Amino acid sequence: MEVVQQSNMATIEQLSAVELRVGLIERVEEIEKSDRLYKLTVSFGALGSKTICSGIKKFFTPEELQGKKVLFAYNLPPRELMGVVSEGMIMVAKNEENKAVLMVPAADVPAGVRLS
């Protein structure tokens, strides 16, 4: 079997550096002058809460997001978006109809749990 080299492959070390954690979306706010972004307040249980901006406004209403447990990239460096400091990234995929789908745990787990 021939092994094909790809330039975009990540090492195990790079992958393990990203903390994927379950977060509970506690609050969803509109970001003024943005038709794409929501400002999310996300609880990670004993680890506290973070503000995370996400460009998912055209796919979900605030009511569809509030109270959901979703997977997040937890340990990304802070980044300013539209005047709001974002401290992570929500994990979303698109289905065959190009509709966004939240990456949610298959079973109930506590907020803050790390994907392993």
Rosetta constraint file for C-alpha pairs under 8 A:
AtomPair CA 10 CA 14 HARMONIC 6.02 0.50
AtomPair CA 10 CA 15 HARMONIC 6.49 0.50
AtomPair CA 11 CA 15 HARMONIC 6.30 0.50
AtomPair CA 12 CA 16 HARMONIC 6.01 0.50
AtomPair CA 13 CA 17 HARMONIC 6.25 0.50
AtomPair CA 14 CA 18 HARMONIC 7.21 0.50
AtomPair CA 18 CA 73 HARMONIC 6.67 0.50
AtomPair CA 18 CA 74 HARMONIC 7.47 0.50
AtomPair CA 18 CA 75 HARMONIC 6.44 0.50
AtomPair CA 18 CA 76 HARMONIC 7.57 0.50
AtomPair CA 19 CA 73 HARMONIC 5.80 0.50
AtomPair CA 19 CA 74 HARMONIC 5.41 0.50
AtomPair CA 19 CA 75 HARMONIC 5.74 0.50
AtomPair CA 19 CA 114 HARMONIC 6.68 0.50
AtomPair CA 19 CA 115 HARMONIC 7.38 0.50
AtomPair CA 20 CA 71 HARMONIC 6.49 0.50
AtomPair CA 20 CA 72 HARMONIC 5.50 0.50
AtomPair CA 20 CA 73 HARMONIC 4.65 0.50
AtomPair CA 20 CA 74 HARMONIC 5.79 0.50
AtomPair CA 20 CA 114 HARMONIC 5.71 0.50
AtomPair CA 20 CA 115 HARMONIC 5.36 0.50
AtomPair CA 21 CA 44 HARMONIC 7.71 0.50
AtomPair CA 21 CA 71 HARMONIC 5.60 0.50
AtomPair CA 21 CA 72 HARMONIC 5.38 0.50
AtomPair CA 21 CA 73 HARMONIC 6.48 0.50
AtomPair CA 21 CA 74 HARMONIC 6.05 0.50
AtomPair CA 21 CA 111 HARMONIC 7.71 0.50
AtomPair CA 21 CA 112 HARMONIC 5.62 0.50
AtomPair CA 21 CA 113 HARMONIC 5.42 0.50
AtomPair CA 21 CA 114 HARMONIC 4.27 0.50
AtomPair CA 21 CA 115 HARMONIC 5.69 0.50
AtomPair CA 22 CA 44 HARMONIC 6.90 0.50
AtomPair CA 22 CA 69 HARMONIC 6.30 0.50
AtomPair CA 22 CA 70 HARMONIC 5.52 0.50
AtomPair CA 22 CA 71 HARMONIC 4.57 0.50
AtomPair CA 22 CA 72 HARMONIC 6.13 0.50
AtomPair CA 22 CA 105 HARMONIC 7.63 0.50
AtomPair CA 22 CA 109 HARMONIC 7.82 0.50
AtomPair CA 22 CA 110 HARMONIC 7.39 0.50
AtomPair CA 22 CA 111 HARMONIC 5.20 0.50
AtomPair CA 22 CA 112 HARMONIC 5.26 0.50
AtomPair CA 22 CA 113 HARMONIC 5.49 0.50
AtomPair CA 22 CA 114 HARMONIC 6.58 0.50
AtomPair CA 22 CA 115 HARMONIC 7.60 0.50
AtomPair CA 23 CA 42 HARMONIC 5.80 0.50
AtomPair CA 23 CA 43 HARMONIC 5.52 0.50
AtomPair CA 23 CA 44 HARMONIC 4.96 0.50
AtomPair CA 23 CA 45 HARMONIC 7.76 0.50
AtomPair CA 23 CA 69 HARMONIC 5.45 0.50
AtomPair CA 23 CA 70 HARMONIC 5.53 0.50
AtomPair CA 23 CA 71 HARMONIC 6.21 0.50
AtomPair CA 23 CA 72 HARMONIC 6.51 0.50
AtomPair CA 23 CA 111 HARMONIC 4.92 0.50
AtomPair CA 23 CA 112 HARMONIC 5.87 0.50
AtomPair CA 24 CA 42 HARMONIC 5.40 0.50
AtomPair CA 24 CA 43 HARMONIC 5.07 0.50
AtomPair CA 24 CA 44 HARMONIC 6.62 0.50
AtomPair CA 24 CA 67 HARMONIC 6.21 0.50
AtomPair CA 24 CA 68 HARMONIC 5.70 0.50
AtomPair CA 24 CA 69 HARMONIC 4.42 0.50
AtomPair CA 24 CA 70 HARMONIC 6.53 0.50
AtomPair CA 24 CA 111 HARMONIC 5.84 0.50
AtomPair CA 25 CA 40 HARMONIC 6.58 0.50
AtomPair CA 25 CA 41 HARMONIC 6.03 0.50
AtomPair CA 25 CA 42 HARMONIC 4.51 0.50
AtomPair CA 25 CA 43 HARMONIC 6.47 0.50
AtomPair CA 25 CA 65 HARMONIC 6.68 0.50
AtomPair CA 25 CA 66 HARMONIC 5.38 0.50
AtomPair CA 25 CA 67 HARMONIC 5.28 0.50
AtomPair CA 25 CA 68 HARMONIC 5.56 0.50
AtomPair CA 25 CA 69 HARMONIC 6.42 0.50
AtomPair CA 25 CA 70 HARMONIC 7.58 0.50
AtomPair CA 26 CA 40 HARMONIC 7.45 0.50
AtomPair CA 26 CA 41 HARMONIC 5.58 0.50
AtomPair CA 26 CA 42 HARMONIC 5.59 0.50
AtomPair CA 26 CA 43 HARMONIC 6.61 0.50
AtomPair CA 26 CA 66 HARMONIC 5.77 0.50
AtomPair CA 26 CA 67 HARMONIC 5.69 0.50
AtomPair CA 27 CA 40 HARMONIC 5.66 0.50
AtomPair CA 27 CA 41 HARMONIC 4.97 0.50
AtomPair CA 27 CA 42 HARMONIC 7.16 0.50
AtomPair CA 27 CA 66 HARMONIC 5.93 0.50
AtomPair CA 27 CA 67 HARMONIC 7.93 0.50
AtomPair CA 28 CA 38 HARMONIC 6.46 0.50
AtomPair CA 28 CA 39 HARMONIC 5.85 0.50
AtomPair CA 28 CA 40 HARMONIC 4.75 0.50
AtomPair CA 28 CA 41 HARMONIC 6.59 0.50
AtomPair CA 28 CA 62 HARMONIC 5.54 0.50
AtomPair CA 28 CA 65 HARMONIC 7.25 0.50
AtomPair CA 28 CA 66 HARMONIC 6.34 0.50
AtomPair CA 29 CA 38 HARMONIC 5.68 0.50
AtomPair CA 29 CA 39 HARMONIC 5.02 0.50
AtomPair CA 29 CA 40 HARMONIC 6.40 0.50
AtomPair CA 29 CA 62 HARMONIC 7.44 0.50
AtomPair CA 30 CA 34 HARMONIC 7.85 0.50
AtomPair CA 30 CA 37 HARMONIC 7.11 0.50
AtomPair CA 30 CA 38 HARMONIC 5.18 0.50
AtomPair CA 30 CA 39 HARMONIC 6.29 0.50
AtomPair CA 31 CA 37 HARMONIC 6.17 0.50
AtomPair CA 31 CA 38 HARMONIC 5.81 0.50
AtomPair CA 31 CA 39 HARMONIC 6.30 0.50
AtomPair CA 31 CA 82 HARMONIC 7.55 0.50
AtomPair CA 34 CA 82 HARMONIC 7.61 0.50
AtomPair CA 35 CA 57 HARMONIC 6.89 0.50
AtomPair CA 35 CA 58 HARMONIC 7.60 0.50
AtomPair CA 36 CA 54 HARMONIC 7.76 0.50
AtomPair CA 36 CA 55 HARMONIC 4.75 0.50
AtomPair CA 36 CA 56 HARMONIC 6.10 0.50
AtomPair CA 36 CA 57 HARMONIC 4.92 0.50
AtomPair CA 36 CA 58 HARMONIC 6.28 0.50
AtomPair CA 37 CA 53 HARMONIC 6.30 0.50
AtomPair CA 37 CA 54 HARMONIC 5.23 0.50
AtomPair CA 37 CA 55 HARMONIC 4.25 0.50
AtomPair CA 37 CA 56 HARMONIC 6.24 0.50
AtomPair CA 37 CA 57 HARMONIC 5.61 0.50
AtomPair CA 38 CA 53 HARMONIC 5.61 0.50
AtomPair CA 38 CA 54 HARMONIC 5.43 0.50
AtomPair CA 38 CA 55 HARMONIC 6.49 0.50
AtomPair CA 38 CA 56 HARMONIC 6.96 0.50
AtomPair CA 38 CA 57 HARMONIC 6.06 0.50
AtomPair CA 39 CA 51 HARMONIC 6.76 0.50
AtomPair CA 39 CA 52 HARMONIC 5.99 0.50
AtomPair CA 39 CA 53 HARMONIC 4.60 0.50
AtomPair CA 39 CA 54 HARMONIC 6.71 0.50
AtomPair CA 39 CA 84 HARMONIC 7.83 0.50
AtomPair CA 40 CA 51 HARMONIC 5.65 0.50
AtomPair CA 40 CA 52 HARMONIC 5.13 0.50
AtomPair CA 40 CA 53 HARMONIC 5.95 0.50
AtomPair CA 40 CA 54 HARMONIC 7.49 0.50
AtomPair CA 41 CA 49 HARMONIC 6.71 0.50
AtomPair CA 41 CA 50 HARMONIC 5.86 0.50
AtomPair CA 41 CA 51 HARMONIC 4.79 0.50
AtomPair CA 41 CA 52 HARMONIC 6.48 0.50
AtomPair CA 42 CA 49 HARMONIC 5.34 0.50
AtomPair CA 42 CA 50 HARMONIC 5.35 0.50
AtomPair CA 42 CA 51 HARMONIC 6.31 0.50
AtomPair CA 42 CA 52 HARMONIC 7.12 0.50
AtomPair CA 43 CA 47 HARMONIC 7.90 0.50
AtomPair CA 43 CA 48 HARMONIC 5.90 0.50
AtomPair CA 43 CA 49 HARMONIC 4.22 0.50
AtomPair CA 43 CA 50 HARMONIC 6.61 0.50
AtomPair CA 43 CA 111 HARMONIC 6.66 0.50
AtomPair CA 43 CA 112 HARMONIC 7.50 0.50
AtomPair CA 44 CA 48 HARMONIC 5.39 0.50
AtomPair CA 44 CA 49 HARMONIC 5.66 0.50
AtomPair CA 44 CA 50 HARMONIC 7.74 0.50
AtomPair CA 44 CA 111 HARMONIC 4.83 0.50
AtomPair CA 44 CA 112 HARMONIC 3.99 0.50
AtomPair CA 44 CA 113 HARMONIC 7.76 0.50
AtomPair CA 45 CA 49 HARMONIC 7.48 0.50
AtomPair CA 45 CA 110 HARMONIC 7.17 0.50
AtomPair CA 45 CA 111 HARMONIC 4.90 0.50
AtomPair CA 45 CA 112 HARMONIC 5.08 0.50
AtomPair CA 46 CA 112 HARMONIC 6.97 0.50
AtomPair CA 47 CA 112 HARMONIC 6.49 0.50
AtomPair CA 50 CA 87 HARMONIC 6.22 0.50
AtomPair CA 50 CA 88 HARMONIC 7.79 0.50
AtomPair CA 51 CA 85 HARMONIC 7.16 0.50
AtomPair CA 51 CA 86 HARMONIC 5.58 0.50
AtomPair CA 51 CA 87 HARMONIC 5.82 0.50
AtomPair CA 51 CA 88 HARMONIC 7.67 0.50
AtomPair CA 52 CA 85 HARMONIC 7.63 0.50
AtomPair CA 52 CA 86 HARMONIC 4.50 0.50
AtomPair CA 52 CA 87 HARMONIC 5.32 0.50
AtomPair CA 52 CA 88 HARMONIC 5.44 0.50
AtomPair CA 52 CA 89 HARMONIC 6.36 0.50
AtomPair CA 52 CA 90 HARMONIC 7.64 0.50
AtomPair CA 53 CA 81 HARMONIC 7.24 0.50
AtomPair CA 53 CA 84 HARMONIC 7.56 0.50
AtomPair CA 53 CA 85 HARMONIC 7.75 0.50
AtomPair CA 53 CA 86 HARMONIC 5.24 0.50
AtomPair CA 53 CA 87 HARMONIC 7.86 0.50
AtomPair CA 53 CA 88 HARMONIC 7.75 0.50
AtomPair CA 53 CA 89 HARMONIC 7.33 0.50
AtomPair CA 54 CA 89 HARMONIC 6.93 0.50
AtomPair CA 54 CA 90 HARMONIC 6.76 0.50
AtomPair CA 56 CA 60 HARMONIC 6.35 0.50
AtomPair CA 56 CA 100 HARMONIC 7.91 0.50
AtomPair CA 57 CA 61 HARMONIC 6.79 0.50
AtomPair CA 59 CA 99 HARMONIC 7.05 0.50
AtomPair CA 59 CA 100 HARMONIC 6.09 0.50
AtomPair CA 60 CA 64 HARMONIC 6.03 0.50
AtomPair CA 60 CA 65 HARMONIC 6.85 0.50
AtomPair CA 61 CA 65 HARMONIC 6.69 0.50
AtomPair CA 62 CA 66 HARMONIC 6.01 0.50
AtomPair CA 64 CA 68 HARMONIC 7.83 0.50
AtomPair CA 69 CA 104 HARMONIC 6.14 0.50
AtomPair CA 69 CA 105 HARMONIC 7.25 0.50
AtomPair CA 69 CA 111 HARMONIC 7.21 0.50
AtomPair CA 70 CA 90 HARMONIC 7.28 0.50
AtomPair CA 70 CA 91 HARMONIC 7.31 0.50
AtomPair CA 70 CA 102 HARMONIC 6.59 0.50
AtomPair CA 70 CA 103 HARMONIC 5.73 0.50
AtomPair CA 70 CA 104 HARMONIC 4.54 0.50
AtomPair CA 70 CA 105 HARMONIC 6.82 0.50
AtomPair CA 71 CA 90 HARMONIC 6.30 0.50
AtomPair CA 71 CA 91 HARMONIC 5.54 0.50
AtomPair CA 71 CA 102 HARMONIC 7.97 0.50
AtomPair CA 71 CA 103 HARMONIC 5.69 0.50
AtomPair CA 71 CA 104 HARMONIC 5.94 0.50
AtomPair CA 71 CA 105 HARMONIC 7.30 0.50
AtomPair CA 72 CA 88 HARMONIC 6.79 0.50
AtomPair CA 72 CA 89 HARMONIC 5.45 0.50
AtomPair CA 72 CA 90 HARMONIC 4.46 0.50
AtomPair CA 72 CA 91 HARMONIC 5.44 0.50
AtomPair CA 73 CA 88 HARMONIC 5.49 0.50
AtomPair CA 73 CA 89 HARMONIC 5.04 0.50
AtomPair CA 73 CA 90 HARMONIC 6.43 0.50
AtomPair CA 73 CA 91 HARMONIC 7.14 0.50
AtomPair CA 74 CA 87 HARMONIC 7.43 0.50
AtomPair CA 74 CA 88 HARMONIC 5.19 0.50
AtomPair CA 74 CA 89 HARMONIC 7.03 0.50
AtomPair CA 75 CA 87 HARMONIC 7.58 0.50
AtomPair CA 75 CA 88 HARMONIC 6.46 0.50
AtomPair CA 76 CA 87 HARMONIC 6.40 0.50
AtomPair CA 76 CA 88 HARMONIC 5.30 0.50
AtomPair CA 76 CA 89 HARMONIC 7.65 0.50
AtomPair CA 77 CA 87 HARMONIC 6.45 0.50
AtomPair CA 77 CA 88 HARMONIC 7.38 0.50
AtomPair CA 78 CA 85 HARMONIC 6.21 0.50
AtomPair CA 78 CA 86 HARMONIC 5.47 0.50
AtomPair CA 78 CA 87 HARMONIC 4.55 0.50
AtomPair CA 78 CA 88 HARMONIC 7.08 0.50
AtomPair CA 79 CA 85 HARMONIC 5.47 0.50
AtomPair CA 79 CA 86 HARMONIC 5.22 0.50
AtomPair CA 79 CA 87 HARMONIC 6.66 0.50
AtomPair CA 80 CA 84 HARMONIC 5.36 0.50
AtomPair CA 80 CA 85 HARMONIC 4.26 0.50
AtomPair CA 80 CA 86 HARMONIC 5.95 0.50
AtomPair CA 81 CA 85 HARMONIC 6.25 0.50
AtomPair CA 81 CA 86 HARMONIC 6.82 0.50
AtomPair CA 91 CA 102 HARMONIC 6.56 0.50
AtomPair CA 91 CA 103 HARMONIC 5.69 0.50
AtomPair CA 92 CA 100 HARMONIC 6.31 0.50
AtomPair CA 92 CA 101 HARMONIC 5.54 0.50
AtomPair CA 92 CA 102 HARMONIC 4.72 0.50
AtomPair CA 92 CA 103 HARMONIC 5.53 0.50
AtomPair CA 93 CA 100 HARMONIC 5.65 0.50
AtomPair CA 93 CA 101 HARMONIC 5.22 0.50
AtomPair CA 93 CA 102 HARMONIC 6.62 0.50
AtomPair CA 93 CA 103 HARMONIC 7.06 0.50
AtomPair CA 94 CA 98 HARMONIC 5.13 0.50
AtomPair CA 94 CA 99 HARMONIC 5.18 0.50
AtomPair CA 94 CA 100 HARMONIC 4.44 0.50
AtomPair CA 94 CA 101 HARMONIC 5.72 0.50
AtomPair CA 95 CA 99 HARMONIC 5.47 0.50
AtomPair CA 95 CA 100 HARMONIC 6.54 0.50
AtomPair CA 95 CA 101 HARMONIC 6.81 0.50
AtomPair CA 105 CA 109 HARMONIC 7.26 0.50
AtomPair CA 109 CA 113 HARMONIC 7.04 0.50
